[in-house]
Amino acid sequence: MEKLVDYALFLVKSICKDSESVKVEYQSEDDINVVNIYVSESDMGAVIGKSGKMASSLRTLLIAFAYLNELGKIKVNFNSLA
C-alpha cells in the first residue's frame, strides 16, 4: 500500500499551493482499503474543484491505480487540516 500512498501524495501535492501540509494516511477496514487525504483549509477548494470534479478525478485515478496493482477495493476521503 506504500505505492498507493506515494501516488496519492504525488497527485495531491501537485494541485496544492501549500504542498508541505499535505498528508495521506492508509487504513484497512474489513476488505476495503481507506485512503484519507488531508490538506490545508486554503487548498480544499483546489482539491475538491468546481462541482467536485477534481475530487472525482482524483478518486478515479487512485481506484484505477489500485486496480492495476491488484490492491483491492479502495475508498478515498478528503479532509481539511484544522
N, C-alpha and C positions, 0 to 999 in steps of 0.2 A: 504494500500500500504506500510505501515511501515514494514510488514513482508518481502515483496519483496526487499525492500532496505536493510534490515538487512541481508537477504540471499545473495544478491549481494556483500555486504561488506565482508561477511564471505568468499565467494568463491575467490574474487579478492585479499583480504589480505593474503590468504594462498599461493598465487602464487608470490606475490611481495616481493622483498627484503626490500624496503622502505614502509612497510605497514602503517606507520603513515601518509603518504601523500595521501593515497587512499581516494577518496571522491565519494559518489554516490548521485545523485540528481534525483528526480522524478518530472515529469510534465505531465499534461494531455493535449493532443491536439485532439480536436474533440472526436472521440470514440476510439482513440489509446493512450495508456499509454506509455510514453517515459522514459526510464531509461538511464541517462547519467553517465558514469563511467569515473572518472578522476584519472590518475596515473602519477607518475613522469616520466620524459622523459627516464630515465635509465631503467625503468620497462616496457616500451611499448613493447619491443621485447618479453619479457616473457608472457605478456598478449595476444599479437597477435599470437605468436607461429610461428612455421615453416609452411609456406604457409597458414597462417590464421587458422590453425586447432584449436588452443587453443581458439581463439575468437569465432569460430563457435561452439565449445563445450560449452563455457560459455553461449552463446545465447540460445542454445538448452536447457540447464539446467534451465535458467531463464524463458523461454517460457513454459516449462513443469511445473515449479513451479506455474506460473501464471494460467495455465490451471487447475491444480489440486485444486487451491484455488479459482477458479472462479473469477479471477481478470480481465478477458477480454484480448484483444489483447495487446501485448507489442512490443515495438521496443527498441533495445539496441544499444547505441552509445558508442564508446571508444574514449577518448580524452586524450591528454597529458597536464600536468600542465606546463605552460610556464612562 
